[in-house]
Amino acid sequence: MISGHHVREAKEMANGIDLTRTMAPTSVNFSHYLKEALEAISEPTMAKTLLRHHRYLGNELDRKAAAQWTARRLGYAPDLSQIVVSGGTQSALLVILASLVGSGGVLTTEEITYPAVKPICDLLGIQLVGTRIDEEGLTAEGLESVCKSHRPRALYCNPTVHNPTTAIMSNARRREIADIARRYQVTIVEDDVQSLLLADAPRPIAAIAPDITWYLMSLAKTISIGLRVAHVVAPSPDDMRRVLAPISSLSSWFVSPLSAEIATSWLSSGRADVILEEIRKEISNRQKIAKSLLSDTHHRTQPFALHVWIPLALHIDLQQVNDALLARGVRVQTSTMFTLDKARIEPAIRVSLGRPLLTSELEQGLRSVATVVREAR
Ligand SMILES: Cc1ncc(COP(=O)(O)O)c(C=O)c1O
């Protein structure tokens, strides 16, 4: 007899092996916790309130929970008037960048960056200029040079487990970047999405330079991408008011009340800690698998990171590597997608460890990656 597990395994494998999205592994508690939360919110008075109103900025309880959650990284609980709970990082970025940079303005970011930034800038008429990176992420010289040549109004950066290279910026570099931003009056927008998975990540730039930094911490990688909840901390209540004033009734970036209610109850009750711990445990297990199967493949990652970055020799044809992987039914992301200057693409692939539901699928995918990269040398 074929067990449910084997049927699911066969189905997953038949669709090929998807190592594209840097998703967190799933939690065995999701179903139970969700049932519990939905039961609580279907109580008649609660249901009426939730289903008849917007949750503009998140309510006070949402923002209190956000203050406690972000304090784990910031080292202090931000004032509630500095916090917005939004419907994900990307909707927050749209609003913040529209206000901080605006049409015709310049935003700088790592020269290899989170691919969502480019379409957001295109939509807003913002010019996006890449800053040089090294193994720590943004370089101080690179940022200073862009500040002199392009006068950016803001810097979007991802200094802790950078997507895609997994770089973690040192404390010293964080201070240098903050100093340069201050000197050239550049507002920093820091995306700290994977940081809570790490045991000892350096404090965010927002903790070094809170007065010039917008801090974004989505729950997408640490709790659940499906909730679509991101916490936003403004440099000050005044900054928050300035950004919000012209768009106070624009609902497209509001958090969904149902999601906010679930997120806040999980954050306040400790359910979120259980989920986070489960994700950390599973990703640590997957990191061990990656370490063993990619032992002969030059790669970069961090303990608890959801993905691996595999830089390839410059002579290697990235398209051929991708095609060879596809022929084996394995999908990854190539550096083309992350590189801003399409004339300067250095061949590399990003491999997600969290995406497959089954570790057997991950193992098969990583074996193919190791073989294809070896054969491409
Ligand atoms: C760098 C980075 N920031 C943020 C997110 C999460 O975005 P959102 O909160 O819109 O789901 C992701 C997920 O893909 C990401 O890679």
The ligand as an SDF file (V2000), in Angstrom:
LIG
                    3D

 16 16  0  0  0  0  0  0  0  0999 V2000
   15.2340   40.7300    0.9020 C   0  0  0  0  0  0  0  0  0  0  0  0
   13.7890   40.4190    1.1480 C   0  0  0  0  0  0  0  0  0  0  0  0
   13.0510   41.2820    1.8350 N   0  0  0  0  0  0  0  0  0  0  0  0
   11.7540   41.0490    2.1160 C   0  0  0  0  0  0  0  0  0  0  0  0
   11.1310   39.8980    1.6780 C   0  0  0  0  0  0  0  0  0  0  0  0
    9.6830   39.6580    2.0570 C   0  0  0  0  0  0  0  0  0  0  0  0
    8.8530   40.4720    1.3530 O   0  0  0  0  0  0  0  0  0  0  0  0
    7.2850   40.5420    1.7630 P   0  0  0  0  0  0  0  0  0  0  0  0
    7.2520   40.9640    3.1820 O   0  0  0  0  0  0  0  0  0  0  0  0
    6.7190   41.5660    0.8140 O   0  0  0  0  0  0  0  0  0  0  0  0
    6.7430   39.1630    1.5570 O   0  0  0  0  0  0  0  0  0  0  0  0
   11.8510   38.9770    0.9300 C   0  0  0  0  0  0  0  0  0  0  0  0
   11.1600   37.7490    0.4430 C   0  0  0  0  0  0  0  0  0  0  0  0
   11.2590   37.3220   -0.6640 O   0  0  0  0  0  0  0  0  0  0  0  0
   13.2160   39.2350    0.6680 C   0  0  0  0  0  0  0  0  0  0  0  0
   13.9620   38.3560   -0.0180 O   0  0  0  0  0  0  0  0  0  0  0  0
  1  2  1  0
  2  3  1  0
  2 15  2  0
  3  4  2  0
  4  5  1  0
  5  6  1  0
  5 12  2  0
  6  7  1  0
  7  8  1  0
  8  9  2  0
  8 10  1  0
  8 11  1  0
 12 13  1  0
 12 15  1  0
 13 14  2  0
 15 16  1  0
M  END
$$$$
